[in-house]
Amino acid sequence: MKFAKYVFWSAAIYGIFVTLPLFFNEQKMGIDYPPPVNHAEYYYTFAGVTLVWQILFIFIAANPSRYRAIMIPCILEKLSMVPAFCILFPEGRFPSLWMPLFIID
């Protein structure tokens, strides 16, 4: 269970580090990746749900044997970007700047 503990602590710390700036960069995202966000409720809900998953990773890292059944949906959450990437990248709709983040995730 030590491996799971390290993996989930790493995922939680990385996820929080990547997710928290979303709450402060809505305007910048609209400038860097036009068009501007015109449905802020979707944007902030995505950021909030993503942050909640990172908190769940902290719970799992604290006691992996107790929460081992929850690890399966957590792995699916991390892998959910793979199909999106496989569809969007060939269409040129996946920013190449995000590639390092995708590989880490």
JOFEN-V587538 format. One record per pair of residues at least 24 apart in sequence whose ideal C-beta (glycine too) atoms are under 10 Angstrom apart, sorted by the first residue. I is the first residue (numbers start at 1). J is the second residue. Records with the same first field share a line. If there is no record, write none. Layout:
BEGIN
I->J / J
END
This chain:
BEGIN
1->63 / 64 / 65 / 66 / 68
2->64
3->64
4->60 / 61 / 64 / 65 / 67 / 68 / 71
5->60 / 61 / 62 / 63 / 64 / 65
6->61 / 64
7->57 / 60 / 61 / 64 / 71 / 74 / 75
8->54 / 56 / 57 / 58 / 59 / 60 / 61 / 62 / 64 / 67 / 70 / 71 / 74
9->57 / 58 / 60 / 61 / 62 / 64
10->57 / 61 / 104
11->53 / 54 / 56 / 57 / 58 / 60 / 61 / 74 / 75 / 77 / 78 / 104 / 105
12->53 / 54 / 55 / 56 / 57 / 58 / 59 / 60 / 61 / 62
13->54 / 57 / 58 / 61
14->54 / 57 / 101 / 104 / 105
15->50 / 51 / 53 / 54 / 55 / 56 / 57 / 58 / 77 / 78 / 105
16->50 / 51 / 54 / 55 / 57 / 58
17->54
18->50 / 54 / 101 / 104 / 105
19->46 / 47 / 48 / 49 / 50 / 51 / 52 / 53 / 54
20->47 / 50 / 51 / 54
21->47
22->46 / 47 / 48 / 50 / 51
23->47 / 48 / 51
32->95 / 97
33->95 / 97 / 98
49->77
50->77
53->77 / 78
77->105
78->105
79->105
80->105
81->105
END
